[in-house]
Amino acid sequence: SNKNVAVVSAPFKDHYSTPPELVLGCPPRQLIPSYVGVGKQLLVTGAAVAMDVEWLYSIGGVPLVVLEDLALGVKAVLSGKEVVSLKDSATWRHATPTVEARKEQLARYVKGCLQIRTLGEQYEDLIREVVFFMRSREQRNEALIQWATSNEKLDIIETIISIWDEIIAEGEKMFRENGQGSHFGEIPLTN
């Protein structure tokens, strides 16, 4: 029991109910990475399995944004608390089996990050530091090129960059159309 820990989480592990679509030899999650060049470790990766209830009350409860787990991590860091990830544990989730479903999922992530950024300037700075796709296009592409180099995917980097441009545009559109709330809507993850 550490009084400085705000949230304990377990990383996601993917489960496919159908074999994933392969594009350029990669399943969607490998073709379109979401965690590249992560800065500070403040992500609540997967599901929050335990929270400091006093701290949660002190921040006004769980934020009503699409990415409440990331928002909790940001709020923890800004309040001087820690986020601990149980590396030997897992939260199973249905993985996106197609590129289109993965793009839709990540567009919602973009919307969620934009929601968090509206909470204040300090939130905006941390989101840019931690979430590569919320940086400038040049910085985002630089992070993707570094990822592609280390994962031997430089031959498809132009495709990956183009896909991320589409994802960012769609996430920004979703935010403009309805920037409030935490509801994802129907998610076509499984059949």
Salt bridges, closest charged atoms under 4 A:
ASP14 OD2 - ARG29 NE 2.57
ASP14 OD1 - ARG93 NE 2.77
ASP52 OD2 - LYS81 NZ 3.84
GLU100 OE2 - LYS103 NZ 3.22
GLU104 OE2 - ARG108 NH1 3.13
GLU124 OE2 - ARG117 NH2 3.33
GLU124 OE2 - ARG128 NH1 2.83
ASP165 OD2 - ARG137 NH2 2.48
ASP165 OD1 - ARG140 NH2 3.08
GLU166 OE1 - LYS103 NZ 2.55
GLU177 OE2 - LYS173 NZ 3.94
